[in-house]
Amino acid sequence: MTQQIDRGTSSTPGTSSEPGRQVAVAVPPFRPRTLLSRALSVPLVLGFAVFLPLLVLVQPGTGLHDSALWLQLALTMYAGIRLSAMILSSRRKLLAGSFWLFVYMAMGVAPLAQAVLGRTPTPVVGARTDLTEAVALVLIGCVAFDIGTLLARQRPERKREDKLRPALVHRRRLYLLTLLAFLGSALLVVKLGGPTVFFTSRQEIISSVQEAGLSQADSQAGQAIVRGFGTVPALIAWLAYTRWLVTSRRARRSVVIIAVWGALAALNAVVNNPISNPRFWFLTVLFSLLFTVFPVSAAFYRVALSLGVIVALVVFPFADRFRYDDANFRPVQTTSPLEPLALKDYDQVGMFANTITYVRSGSGHTFGRQIAGSVLFAVPRSVWPDKPMDTGVMVGQWMGATNTNLSSPVWAELWIDFGPVGMVAGFVAMGYAAARVDRRYARRAVRSARPGSLIALAVPLVAGYSFILLRGPLLQASGRVAIAVFCIALITTFRQDRAPGLR
C-alpha cells in the first residue's frame, strides 16, 4: 500500500524537500485486529496471570503457606501468561491453545484454590514434599513444552513441505464412514436398551453397560470398542459434513447432503449428548464442532479460549448434574466460590503427587509398561494376563480409594514410565509437534482451502480430545483414539483431482 504525500512544506531526512514534489511513501495497512490485540493485552495478561491468582490466594482457608503453595502460584501465573499469549497470537494455535487452557484451569487455578482452602477432591496420601515435587515437575514440564515450541520455530521452512500434496476427504469413503456411523451407533443404542437411556444419567448408562455384558471386572476392552464405534464415527462424519456445508455453496444447494447432515446431527444428539457422556468428551464434541464451523476466524479463536476459562472454572464444576440419578444426586453446599474447585474433578496435581508416592513406596518406575498397555488396549487379558491397569486405577487401589475412577495426567504417565528425564523429553516432543501442526494448520486452514481439507477437520478434533489425553489416564482414552485414527485413515486421500474429493 502506498500513499502520495506532499513534501512542499516539510522535509524528512533522506528525502527531497523541493516544493511541490510528490514522493511515494510506503504506509503499513491499518489492521483493526492488531489494535484490538494491543488494547486487550495488558488487561488480559494482568487478569489471567496476576489478578485472578492473587484473588484466589487471599481467600480465607486452612491451607499451608509453604513452598508447595508458592510453587503452585508461580505455575498458575506462568500458565496465565502463556494462555494470554495464545489468545493474543496472530495465528490460530489450536493445539498449543488447548494445552495452555488445560494447564491454566486444571493444573493452575483449581489446585491453587485447593492449596488455599486446604481441601482436595482426592486425598494426597504421601508427604508434603511429594506434593511440592509434583508441582515443580508440572512447571518443569510446561517449560519443556515451550522449549519444544521454540525448537520448532528454529527449523527453517522447507519449500518441499508446501509442495506436498495435502490430505483430502474422499467423498465415497465419507459415505462409507457415514454408513459405519449409523451402524455403530445403532448397535450401541440397541445394546444399552434404546435411545431413552441416553437421556437419563451417566449412572444409568453404566448400569446398562454392565447389564449388556460389555463391562467386566478384569477388562474394559469390550466396552471401549462398542462405545467408541457408537460415538466416534458419528462425530467425525458429522464434522466432515459440517465443514462441507460451511465451505461449499454447491453442498448447501444439495438436499441430500443437508438431509444427511441433519440425520447425523440427530444421531449425535443421542449418542454424544452431555447427559450420557463425560464432560470432557462433550467438551471435545463442542470444541471440535465450533472450530469446524468457524475455521478461519481469529476473533472466534480468541473468544473461545477466553470463555473456556470461565466455563472450566465456573460452569464445569456444577455440570455433573446428570452424572447420577435423582436418588443419588447430592447438590454441593458451598460457603466459598472456590469450594467447587476443591470438591470436584480437578484432582490432577494431587494424583501426580500420589503417583510419586506410589513409585517411591517400592513399586518403582514401569519403564514404558503403562504406555504399552495404552497402545495395546484392545489385547484382552486372556491373551495378556499381566496387562497393566489404568495408572489412575492402579494408584487408586494402592491408596485404598473406594472410587478408583481417578485421573492420571500426562505428567504422571510419563513420569511413572520414564522418570523426570523421560518426562521432560516427552514434553519437549509434545511442544515441538504441537507447534509444527499448528503452523501447518494456520497455513492451510484458510478461506481458499478446499471443502475436503483433512487438516481443517482433524486438528480441531485433536485439539478438543487433547483435554482428555492431558487429564488421563491414557488407557481410558486409547479406545477412542484408535477408532478416530481408523476413521480418519478411512476417508483420507492424496489425489488432487476433483473426482474423489468434496466439491
One Martini backbone bead per residue (centre of mass of N, CA, C, O) as a GRO file, in nm:
protein
  503
    1MET     BB    1   0.094   0.037   0.025
    2THR     BB    2   0.041   0.366  -0.105
    3GLN     BB    3   0.125   0.727  -0.061
    4GLN     BB    4   0.068   1.057  -0.146
    5ILE     BB    5   0.305   1.313  -0.043
    6ASP     BB    6   0.342   1.642   0.049
    7ARG     BB    7   0.673   1.816   0.056
    8GLY     BB    8   0.647   2.142   0.049
    9THR     BB    9   0.653   2.198   0.394
   10SER     BB   10   0.841   1.945   0.433
   11SER     BB   11   1.095   1.735   0.582
   12THR     BB   12   1.291   1.433   0.529
   13PRO     BB   13   1.520   1.227   0.593
   14GLY     BB   14   1.630   1.123   0.270
   15THR     BB   15   1.461   1.355   0.131
   16SER     BB   16   1.305   1.569  -0.061
   17SER     BB   17   1.228   1.946  -0.030
   18GLU     BB   18   1.086   2.014  -0.276
   19PRO     BB   19   0.848   2.189  -0.402
   20GLY     BB   20   0.577   1.978  -0.499
   21ARG     BB   21   0.687   1.708  -0.438
   22GLN     BB   22   0.616   1.368  -0.507
   23VAL     BB   23   0.614   1.104  -0.264
   24ALA     BB   24   0.652   0.763  -0.220
   25VAL     BB   25   0.502   0.609   0.065
   26ALA     BB   26   0.511   0.351   0.283
   27VAL     BB   27   0.208   0.226   0.430
   28PRO     BB   28   0.082   0.060   0.668
   29PRO     BB   29  -0.172  -0.126   0.727
   30PHE     BB   30  -0.471  -0.125   0.878
   31ARG     BB   31  -0.530  -0.323   1.186
   32PRO     BB   32  -0.771  -0.395   1.404
   33ARG     BB   33  -0.655  -0.651   1.545
   34THR     BB   34  -0.397  -0.520   1.648
   35LEU     BB   35  -0.535  -0.307   1.823
   36LEU     BB   36  -0.692  -0.513   1.996
   37SER     BB   37  -0.449  -0.662   2.111
   38ARG     BB   38  -0.322  -0.417   2.254
   39ALA     BB   39  -0.574  -0.346   2.431
   40LEU     BB   40  -0.588  -0.646   2.571
   41SER     BB   41  -0.312  -0.734   2.686
   42VAL     BB   42  -0.295  -0.612   2.970
   43PRO     BB   43  -0.566  -0.712   3.104
   44LEU     BB   44  -0.527  -1.011   3.035
   45VAL     BB   45  -0.260  -1.070   3.176
   46LEU     BB   46  -0.340  -0.959   3.453
   47GLY     BB   47  -0.587  -1.138   3.497
   48PHE     BB   48  -0.453  -1.429   3.462
   49ALA     BB   49  -0.155  -1.374   3.614
   50VAL     BB   50  -0.264  -1.193   3.876
   51PHE     BB   51  -0.555  -1.138   3.984
   52LEU     BB   52  -0.671  -1.426   4.007
   53PRO     BB   53  -0.449  -1.559   4.182
   54LEU     BB   54  -0.468  -1.343   4.414
   55LEU     BB   55  -0.767  -1.387   4.477
   56VAL     BB   56  -0.723  -1.678   4.571
   57LEU     BB   57  -0.499  -1.631   4.788
   58VAL     BB   58  -0.692  -1.432   4.983
   59GLN     BB   59  -0.851  -1.653   5.074
   60PRO     BB   60  -1.000  -1.823   5.308
   61GLY     BB   61  -0.799  -2.074   5.493
   62THR     BB   62  -0.607  -2.391   5.583
   63GLY     BB   63  -0.366  -2.362   5.426
   64LEU     BB   64  -0.041  -2.389   5.349
   65HIS     BB   65   0.245  -2.157   5.358
   66ASP     BB   66   0.443  -2.293   5.128
   67SER     BB   67   0.622  -2.414   4.869
   68ALA     BB   68   0.375  -2.536   4.725
   69LEU     BB   69   0.212  -2.274   4.699
   70TRP     BB   70   0.426  -2.096   4.549
   71LEU     BB   71   0.453  -2.286   4.307
   72GLN     BB   72   0.156  -2.274   4.227
   73LEU     BB   73   0.154  -1.972   4.169
   74ALA     BB   74   0.372  -1.978   3.949
   75LEU     BB   75   0.223  -2.170   3.759
   76THR     BB   76  -0.029  -1.995   3.716
   77MET     BB   77   0.117  -1.746   3.599
   78TYR     BB   78   0.252  -1.886   3.363
   79ALA     BB   79  -0.008  -1.993   3.231
   80GLY     BB   80  -0.139  -1.713   3.198
   81ILE     BB   81   0.068  -1.597   3.003
   82ARG     BB   82   0.047  -1.821   2.782
   83LEU     BB   83  -0.258  -1.792   2.729
   84SER     BB   84  -0.247  -1.497   2.643
   85ALA     BB   85  -0.061  -1.548   2.400
   86MET     BB   86  -0.263  -1.725   2.247
   87ILE     BB   87  -0.493  -1.515   2.222
   88LEU     BB   88  -0.290  -1.281   2.088
   89SER     BB   89  -0.231  -1.430   1.850
   90SER     BB   90  -0.212  -1.424   1.497
   91ARG     BB   91  -0.244  -1.726   1.537
   92ARG     BB   92  -0.400  -2.038   1.522
   93LYS     BB   93  -0.340  -2.234   1.823
   94LEU     BB   94  -0.492  -2.511   1.907
   95LEU     BB   95  -0.296  -2.699   2.063
   96ALA     BB   96  -0.161  -2.489   2.247
   97GLY     BB   97  -0.422  -2.364   2.358
   98SER     BB   98  -0.534  -2.624   2.493
   99PHE     BB   99  -0.298  -2.673   2.678
  100TRP     BB  100  -0.311  -2.396   2.840
  101LEU     BB  101  -0.600  -2.425   2.931
  102PHE     BB  102  -0.558  -2.678   3.101
  103VAL     BB  103  -0.333  -2.580   3.285
  104TYR     BB  104  -0.481  -2.338   3.406
  105MET     BB  105  -0.732  -2.498   3.522
  106ALA     BB  106  -0.605  -2.792   3.632
  107MET     BB  107  -0.289  -2.688   3.727
  108GLY     BB  108  -0.368  -2.404   3.862
  109VAL     BB  109  -0.629  -2.273   3.992
  110ALA     BB  110  -0.750  -2.521   4.131
  111PRO     BB  111  -0.500  -2.605   4.309
  112LEU     BB  112  -0.481  -2.330   4.445
  113ALA     BB  113  -0.753  -2.347   4.589
  114GLN     BB  114  -0.683  -2.606   4.746
  115ALA     BB  115  -0.436  -2.488   4.898
  116VAL     BB  116  -0.591  -2.260   5.045
  117LEU     BB  117  -0.829  -2.445   5.174
  118GLY     BB  118  -0.730  -2.749   5.237
  119ARG     BB  119  -0.867  -2.900   4.980
  120THR     BB  120  -0.950  -3.222   4.824
  121PRO     BB  121  -1.089  -3.458   4.611
  122THR     BB  122  -0.810  -3.611   4.664
  123PRO     BB  123  -0.607  -3.762   4.854
  124VAL     BB  124  -0.289  -3.693   4.996
  125VAL     BB  125  -0.078  -3.955   5.119
  126GLY     BB  126   0.179  -3.815   5.132
  127ALA     BB  127   0.413  -3.612   5.150
  128ARG     BB  128   0.462  -3.279   5.105
  129THR     BB  129   0.710  -3.313   4.914
  130ASP     BB  130   0.554  -3.456   4.685
  131LEU     BB  131   0.381  -3.213   4.610
  132THR     BB  132   0.609  -3.021   4.547
  133GLU     BB  133   0.730  -3.194   4.322
  134ALA     BB  134   0.484  -3.201   4.138
  135VAL     BB  135   0.468  -2.899   4.080
  136ALA     BB  136   0.753  -2.871   3.967
  137LEU     BB  137   0.713  -3.075   3.731
  138VAL     BB  138   0.490  -2.924   3.589
  139LEU     BB  139   0.659  -2.671   3.532
  140ILE     BB  140   0.881  -2.816   3.373
  141GLY     BB  141   0.693  -2.924   3.150
  142CYS     BB  142   0.609  -2.645   3.045
  143VAL     BB  143   0.892  -2.551   2.966
  144ALA     BB  144   0.944  -2.787   2.770
  145PHE     BB  145   0.717  -2.714   2.576
  146ASP     BB  146   0.844  -2.438   2.497
  147ILE     BB  147   1.106  -2.552   2.386
  148GLY     BB  148   0.973  -2.711   2.156
  149THR     BB  149   0.855  -2.459   2.019
  150LEU     BB  150   1.127  -2.319   1.962
  151LEU     BB  151   1.248  -2.546   1.788
  152ALA     BB  152   1.033  -2.523   1.563
  153ARG     BB  153   1.113  -2.228   1.481
  154GLN     BB  154   1.416  -2.301   1.391
  155ARG     BB  155   1.294  -2.443   1.166
  156PRO     BB  156   1.303  -2.430   0.848
  157GLU     BB  157   1.146  -2.367   0.573
  158ARG     BB  158   1.014  -2.591   0.334
  159LYS     BB  159   0.925  -2.613   0.013
  160ARG     BB  160   0.838  -2.915   0.003
  161GLU     BB  161   0.607  -2.888   0.208
  162ASP     BB  162   0.423  -2.707   0.019
  163LYS     BB  163   0.428  -2.941  -0.218
  164LEU     BB  164   0.265  -3.117  -0.071
  165ARG     BB  165   0.006  -3.318  -0.068
  166PRO     BB  166  -0.289  -3.277   0.052
  167ALA     BB  167  -0.518  -3.392   0.256
  168LEU     BB  168  -0.828  -3.555   0.182
  169VAL     BB  169  -1.165  -3.608   0.137
  170HIS     BB  170  -1.335  -3.888   0.054
  171ARG     BB  171  -1.644  -3.918  -0.060
  172ARG     BB  172  -1.709  -4.226  -0.060
  173ARG     BB  173  -1.580  -4.281   0.219
  174LEU     BB  174  -1.777  -4.098   0.369
  175TYR     BB  175  -2.021  -4.273   0.315
  176LEU     BB  176  -1.907  -4.516   0.466
  177LEU     BB  177  -1.876  -4.376   0.741
  178THR     BB  178  -2.174  -4.309   0.773
  179LEU     BB  179  -2.269  -4.599   0.783
  180LEU     BB  180  -2.093  -4.678   1.027
  181ALA     BB  181  -2.221  -4.478   1.223
  182PHE     BB  182  -2.510  -4.594   1.222
  183LEU     BB  183  -2.434  -4.883   1.305
  184GLY     BB  184  -2.276  -4.825   1.568
  185SER     BB  185  -2.503  -4.665   1.711
  186ALA     BB  186  -2.723  -4.881   1.692
  187LEU     BB  187  -2.574  -5.091   1.860
  188LEU     BB  188  -2.555  -4.922   2.118
  189VAL     BB  189  -2.857  -4.871   2.160
  190VAL     BB  190  -2.941  -5.168   2.176
  191LYS     BB  191  -2.750  -5.263   2.407
  192LEU     BB  192  -2.878  -5.027   2.615
  193GLY     BB  193  -3.212  -5.013   2.548
  194GLY     BB  194  -3.219  -4.745   2.399
  195PRO     BB  195  -3.251  -4.394   2.370
  196THR     BB  196  -3.354  -4.310   2.663
  197VAL     BB  197  -3.089  -4.369   2.830
  198PHE     BB  198  -2.935  -4.104   2.710
  199PHE     BB  199  -3.157  -3.918   2.906
  200THR     BB  200  -3.064  -3.963   3.209
  201SER     BB  201  -2.767  -4.104   3.303
  202ARG     BB  202  -2.454  -4.220   3.369
  203GLN     BB  203  -2.541  -4.436   3.569
  204GLU     BB  204  -2.736  -4.577   3.371
  205ILE     BB  205  -2.526  -4.644   3.158
  206ILE     BB  206  -2.349  -4.826   3.333
  207SER     BB  207  -2.571  -5.032   3.393
  208SER     BB  208  -2.623  -5.110   3.094
  209VAL     BB  209  -2.338  -5.212   3.035
  210GLN     BB  210  -2.342  -5.440   3.247
  211GLU     BB  211  -2.602  -5.587   3.143
  212ALA     BB  212  -2.466  -5.631   2.846
  213GLY     BB  213  -2.156  -5.737   2.902
  214LEU     BB  214  -1.924  -5.502   2.845
  215SER     BB  215  -1.843  -5.522   3.153
  216GLN     BB  216  -1.548  -5.608   3.332
  217ALA     BB  217  -1.337  -5.652   3.590
  218ASP     BB  218  -1.068  -5.726   3.388
  219SER     BB  219  -1.227  -5.572   3.138
  220GLN     BB  220  -1.280  -5.277   2.894
  221ALA     BB  221  -1.266  -5.336   2.584
  222GLY     BB  222  -1.559  -5.382   2.495
  223GLN     BB  223  -1.669  -5.109   2.580
  224ALA     BB  224  -1.472  -4.930   2.418
  225ILE     BB  225  -1.552  -5.030   2.136
  226VAL     BB  226  -1.860  -4.986   2.134
  227ARG     BB  227  -1.857  -4.685   2.226
  228GLY     BB  228  -1.666  -4.586   2.008
  229PHE     BB  229  -1.840  -4.676   1.752
  230GLY     BB  230  -2.097  -4.509   1.867
  231THR     BB  231  -1.938  -4.204   1.858
  232VAL     BB  232  -1.699  -4.132   1.661
  233PRO     BB  233  -1.810  -4.164   1.367
  234ALA     BB  234  -2.041  -3.962   1.410
  235LEU     BB  235  -1.861  -3.714   1.458
  236ILE     BB  236  -1.678  -3.716   1.204
  237ALA     BB  237  -1.902  -3.709   0.994
  238TRP     BB  238  -2.029  -3.445   1.094
  239LEU     BB  239  -1.779  -3.267   1.052
  240ALA     BB  240  -1.750  -3.314   0.747
  241TYR     BB  241  -2.032  -3.203   0.669
  242THR     BB  242  -1.999  -2.927   0.797
  243ARG     BB  243  -1.760  -2.833   0.625
  244TRP     BB  244  -1.896  -2.870   0.354
  245LEU     BB  245  -2.123  -2.655   0.405
  246VAL     BB  246  -1.944  -2.409   0.485
  247THR     BB  247  -1.744  -2.425   0.200
  248SER     BB  248  -2.005  -2.509   0.006
  249ARG     BB  249  -2.245  -2.419  -0.216
  250ARG     BB  250  -2.317  -2.686  -0.347
  251ALA     BB  251  -2.394  -2.830  -0.082
  252ARG     BB  252  -2.623  -2.620   0.005
  253ARG     BB  253  -2.800  -2.723  -0.261
  254SER     BB  254  -2.818  -3.007  -0.127
  255VAL     BB  255  -3.053  -3.212   0.002
  256VAL     BB  256  -2.891  -3.464   0.079
  257ILE     BB  257  -2.668  -3.335   0.252
  258ILE     BB  258  -2.857  -3.198   0.453
  259ALA     BB  259  -2.999  -3.458   0.547
  260VAL     BB  260  -2.748  -3.603   0.654
  261TRP     BB  261  -2.669  -3.388   0.856
  262GLY     BB  262  -2.932  -3.406   1.023
  263ALA     BB  263  -2.903  -3.705   1.099
  264LEU     BB  264  -2.627  -3.671   1.245
  265ALA     BB  265  -2.724  -3.468   1.453
  266ALA     BB  266  -2.932  -3.660   1.584
  267LEU     BB  267  -2.730  -3.882   1.656
  268ASN     BB  268  -2.549  -3.701   1.843
  269ALA     BB  269  -2.780  -3.625   2.042
  270VAL     BB  270  -2.772  -3.916   2.157
  271VAL     BB  271  -2.454  -4.025   2.184
  272ASN     BB  272  -2.323  -3.700   2.241
  273ASN     BB  273  -2.442  -3.605   2.491
  274PRO     BB  274  -2.413  -3.449   2.815
  275ILE     BB  275  -2.568  -3.670   2.983
  276SER     BB  276  -2.412  -3.960   2.884
  277ASN     BB  277  -2.141  -3.796   2.904
  278PRO     BB  278  -1.855  -3.687   2.958
  279ARG     BB  279  -1.743  -3.370   2.982
  280PHE     BB  280  -1.479  -3.404   2.810
  281TRP     BB  281  -1.623  -3.517   2.561
  282PHE     BB  282  -1.816  -3.280   2.510
  283LEU     BB  283  -1.586  -3.078   2.476
  284THR     BB  284  -1.484  -3.209   2.219
  285VAL     BB  285  -1.737  -3.169   2.050
  286LEU     BB  286  -1.758  -2.860   2.079
  287PHE     BB  287  -1.475  -2.772   1.988
  288SER     BB  288  -1.471  -2.909   1.705
  289LEU     BB  289  -1.729  -2.778   1.593
  290LEU     BB  290  -1.660  -2.474   1.616
  291PHE     BB  291  -1.386  -2.500   1.439
  292THR     BB  292  -1.548  -2.595   1.186
  293VAL     BB  293  -1.743  -2.351   1.151
  294PHE     BB  294  -1.476  -2.158   1.245
  295PRO     BB  295  -1.180  -2.185   1.075
  296VAL     BB  296  -1.081  -1.845   1.031
  297SER     BB  297  -1.142  -1.720   1.317
  298ALA     BB  298  -0.967  -1.526   1.535
  299ALA     BB  299  -1.187  -1.413   1.721
  300PHE     BB  300  -1.309  -1.687   1.803
  301TYR     BB  301  -1.054  -1.806   1.925
  302ARG     BB  302  -1.031  -1.598   2.154
  303VAL     BB  303  -1.309  -1.637   2.279
  304ALA     BB  304  -1.287  -1.942   2.341
  305LEU     BB  305  -1.047  -1.925   2.541
  306SER     BB  306  -1.171  -1.722   2.736
  307LEU     BB  307  -1.438  -1.882   2.797
  308GLY     BB  308  -1.300  -2.144   2.893
  309VAL     BB  309  -1.230  -2.043   3.173
  310ILE     BB  310  -1.517  -1.996   3.275
  311VAL     BB  311  -1.628  -2.277   3.224
  312ALA     BB  312  -1.414  -2.441   3.391
  313LEU     BB  313  -1.447  -2.263   3.675
  314VAL     BB  314  -1.779  -2.241   3.684
  315VAL     BB  315  -1.945  -2.466   3.521
  316PHE     BB  316  -1.804  -2.747   3.543
  317PRO     BB  317  -1.850  -2.818   3.855
  318PHE     BB  318  -2.187  -2.813   3.787
  319ALA     BB  319  -2.200  -3.040   3.529
  320ASP     BB  320  -2.299  -3.318   3.717
  321ARG     BB  321  -2.612  -3.363   3.724
  322PHE     BB  322  -2.603  -3.636   3.516
  323ARG     BB  323  -2.438  -3.856   3.673
  324TYR     BB  324  -2.695  -3.888   3.847
  325ASP     BB  325  -2.959  -3.968   3.989
  326ASP     BB  326  -3.202  -3.850   4.196
  327ALA     BB  327  -3.124  -4.038   4.444
  328ASN     BB  328  -2.787  -3.966   4.419
  329PHE     BB  329  -2.808  -3.669   4.422
  330ARG     BB  330  -2.571  -3.412   4.553
  331PRO     BB  331  -2.567  -3.111   4.634
  332VAL     BB  332  -2.353  -2.850   4.674
  333GLN     BB  333  -2.242  -2.699   4.973
  334THR     BB  334  -2.143  -2.361   4.973
  335THR     BB  335  -1.916  -2.090   5.118
  336SER     BB  336  -1.738  -2.081   4.850
  337PRO     BB  337  -1.634  -2.017   4.522
  338LEU     BB  338  -1.391  -2.244   4.554
  339GLU     BB  339  -1.507  -2.524   4.639
  340PRO     BB  340  -1.570  -2.671   4.367
  341LEU     BB  341  -1.260  -2.700   4.299
  342ALA     BB  342  -1.208  -2.889   4.568
  343LEU     BB  343  -1.461  -3.117   4.515
  344LYS     BB  344  -1.406  -3.213   4.237
  345ASP     BB  345  -1.212  -3.302   3.937
  346TYR     BB  346  -0.938  -3.147   4.027
  347ASP     BB  347  -0.683  -3.407   4.072
  348GLN     BB  348  -0.406  -3.397   3.918
  349VAL     BB  349  -0.186  -3.305   4.120
  350GLY     BB  350  -0.252  -3.509   4.345
  351MET     BB  351  -0.208  -3.766   4.163
  352PHE     BB  352   0.086  -3.710   4.107
  353ALA     BB  353   0.177  -3.728   4.399
  354ASN     BB  354   0.075  -4.023   4.439
  355THR     BB  355   0.259  -4.144   4.222
  356ILE     BB  356   0.524  -4.077   4.360
  357THR     BB  357   0.463  -4.237   4.619
  358TYR     BB  358   0.420  -4.511   4.483
  359VAL     BB  359   0.705  -4.544   4.366
  360ARG     BB  360   0.856  -4.495   4.652
  361SER     BB  361   0.723  -4.752   4.802
  362GLY     BB  362   0.850  -4.987   4.569
  363SER     BB  363   0.751  -5.006   4.264
  364GLY     BB  364   0.846  -4.817   4.061
  365HIS     BB  365   0.929  -4.798   3.751
  366THR     BB  366   0.793  -4.915   3.421
  367PHE     BB  367   0.934  -4.867   3.142
  368GLY     BB  368   0.659  -4.847   2.934
  369ARG     BB  369   0.416  -5.027   3.029
  370GLN     BB  370   0.175  -4.828   3.038
  371ILE     BB  371   0.187  -4.740   2.738
  372ALA     BB  372   0.160  -5.023   2.620
  373GLY     BB  373  -0.127  -5.068   2.733
  374SER     BB  374  -0.254  -4.834   2.569
  375VAL     BB  375  -0.180  -4.925   2.281
  376LEU     BB  376  -0.281  -5.236   2.375
  377PHE     BB  377  -0.595  -5.228   2.465
  378ALA     BB  378  -0.729  -5.470   2.280
  379VAL     BB  379  -0.591  -5.670   2.449
  380PRO     BB  380  -0.668  -5.930   2.616
  381ARG     BB  381  -0.623  -6.083   2.928
  382SER     BB  382  -0.618  -6.376   2.816
  383VAL     BB  383  -0.347  -6.302   2.655
  384TRP     BB  384  -0.271  -6.064   2.883
  385PRO     BB  385  -0.245  -6.105   3.212
  386ASP     BB  386  -0.027  -5.846   3.269
  387LYS     BB  387  -0.197  -5.619   3.205
  388PRO     BB  388  -0.220  -5.304   3.257
  389MET     BB  389  -0.357  -5.064   3.427
  390ASP     BB  390  -0.469  -4.797   3.508
  391THR     BB  391  -0.302  -4.560   3.671
  392GLY     BB  392  -0.534  -4.454   3.848
  393VAL     BB  393  -0.628  -4.732   3.949
  394MET     BB  394  -0.362  -4.833   4.068
  395VAL     BB  395  -0.325  -4.601   4.272
  396GLY     BB  396  -0.606  -4.623   4.406
  397GLN     BB  397  -0.570  -4.910   4.520
  398TRP     BB  398  -0.319  -4.841   4.690
  399MET     BB  399  -0.484  -4.620   4.861
  400GLY     BB  400  -0.791  -4.730   4.912
  401ALA     BB  401  -1.002  -4.642   4.719
  402THR     BB  402  -1.330  -4.651   4.635
  403ASN     BB  403  -1.273  -4.455   4.396
  404THR     BB  404  -1.086  -4.538   4.086
  405ASN     BB  405  -1.185  -4.287   3.905
  406LEU     BB  406  -0.891  -4.155   3.822
  407SER     BB  407  -0.659  -3.949   3.746
  408SER     BB  408  -0.373  -3.920   3.488
  409PRO     BB  409  -0.162  -3.727   3.395
  410VAL     BB  410   0.085  -3.698   3.165
  411TRP     BB  411   0.300  -3.651   3.376
  412ALA     BB  412   0.255  -3.924   3.523
  413GLU     BB  413   0.288  -4.116   3.283
  414LEU     BB  414   0.584  -4.035   3.218
  415TRP     BB  415   0.709  -4.068   3.504
  416ILE     BB  416   0.640  -4.372   3.565
  417ASP     BB  417   0.809  -4.472   3.311
  418PHE     BB  418   1.079  -4.238   3.280
  419GLY     BB  419   1.089  -4.011   3.454
  420PRO     BB  420   1.212  -3.693   3.445
  421VAL     BB  421   1.362  -3.712   3.175
  422GLY     BB  422   1.130  -3.835   3.008
  423MET     BB  423   0.928  -3.612   3.062
  424VAL     BB  424   1.082  -3.380   2.931
  425ALA     BB  425   1.108  -3.509   2.651
  426GLY     BB  426   0.803  -3.536   2.602
  427PHE     BB  427   0.740  -3.223   2.612
  428VAL     BB  428   0.922  -3.138   2.385
  429ALA     BB  429   0.777  -3.308   2.170
  430MET     BB  430   0.497  -3.183   2.207
  431GLY     BB  431   0.574  -2.889   2.139
  432TYR     BB  432   0.686  -2.945   1.859
  433ALA     BB  433   0.434  -3.077   1.732
  434ALA     BB  434   0.230  -2.851   1.788
  435ALA     BB  435   0.377  -2.628   1.626
  436ARG     BB  436   0.378  -2.769   1.352
  437VAL     BB  437   0.072  -2.812   1.323
  438ASP     BB  438  -0.019  -2.519   1.365
  439ARG     BB  439   0.134  -2.402   1.123
  440ARG     BB  440  -0.006  -2.573   0.906
  441TYR     BB  441  -0.295  -2.491   0.977
  442ALA     BB  442  -0.260  -2.181   0.923
  443ARG     BB  443  -0.190  -2.223   0.612
  444ARG     BB  444  -0.451  -2.423   0.526
  445ALA     BB  445  -0.682  -2.285   0.709
  446VAL     BB  446  -0.847  -2.128   0.469
  447ARG     BB  447  -1.072  -1.986   0.257
  448SER     BB  448  -0.932  -2.145  -0.002
  449ALA     BB  449  -0.993  -2.404   0.097
  450ARG     BB  450  -1.097  -2.704   0.069
  451PRO     BB  451  -1.363  -2.887   0.183
  452GLY     BB  452  -1.156  -3.158   0.211
  453SER     BB  453  -0.973  -3.063   0.431
  454LEU     BB  454  -0.823  -3.251   0.677
  455ILE     BB  455  -0.681  -3.054   0.874
  456ALA     BB  456  -0.951  -2.889   0.935
  457LEU     BB  457  -1.068  -3.151   1.086
  458ALA     BB  458  -0.844  -3.280   1.279
  459VAL     BB  459  -0.735  -3.055   1.468
  460PRO     BB  460  -0.993  -2.990   1.632
  461LEU     BB  461  -1.021  -3.279   1.739
  462VAL     BB  462  -0.747  -3.295   1.887
  463ALA     BB  463  -0.785  -3.045   2.064
  464GLY     BB  464  -1.032  -3.155   2.216
  465TYR     BB  465  -0.899  -3.438   2.309
  466SER     BB  466  -0.659  -3.326   2.481
  467PHE     BB  467  -0.806  -3.306   2.751
  468ILE     BB  468  -0.814  -3.614   2.796
  469LEU     BB  469  -0.510  -3.678   2.763
  470LEU     BB  470  -0.407  -3.485   2.989
  471ARG     BB  471  -0.576  -3.612   3.221
  472GLY     BB  472  -0.660  -3.894   3.203
  473PRO     BB  473  -0.606  -4.189   3.139
  474LEU     BB  474  -0.473  -4.340   2.860
  475LEU     BB  475  -0.635  -4.605   2.852
  476GLN     BB  476  -0.918  -4.472   2.834
  477ALA     BB  477  -0.838  -4.299   2.561
  478SER     BB  478  -0.749  -4.517   2.339
  479GLY     BB  479  -1.003  -4.615   2.198
  480ARG     BB  480  -1.088  -4.349   2.051
  481VAL     BB  481  -0.821  -4.301   1.908
  482ALA     BB  482  -0.816  -4.556   1.729
  483ILE     BB  483  -1.090  -4.499   1.587
  484ALA     BB  484  -1.016  -4.222   1.473
  485VAL     BB  485  -0.780  -4.317   1.299
  486PHE     BB  486  -0.948  -4.506   1.125
  487CYS     BB  487  -1.145  -4.293   1.012
  488ILE     BB  488  -0.936  -4.103   0.885
  489ALA     BB  489  -0.804  -4.317   0.701
  490LEU     BB  490  -1.059  -4.389   0.537
  491ILE     BB  491  -1.103  -4.070   0.416
  492THR     BB  492  -0.824  -4.062   0.288
  493THR     BB  493  -0.663  -3.850   0.035
  494PHE     BB  494  -0.408  -3.752  -0.234
  495ARG     BB  495  -0.591  -3.671  -0.447
  496GLN     BB  496  -0.639  -3.371  -0.660
  497ASP     BB  497  -0.868  -3.442  -0.799
  498ARG     BB  498  -1.227  -3.389  -0.814
  499ALA     BB  499  -1.354  -3.670  -0.803
  500PRO     BB  500  -1.307  -3.773  -0.484
  501GLY     BB  501  -1.384  -3.508  -0.372
  502LEU     BB  502  -1.503  -3.230  -0.240
  503ARG     BB  503  -1.761  -2.971  -0.376
   0.00000   0.00000   0.00000
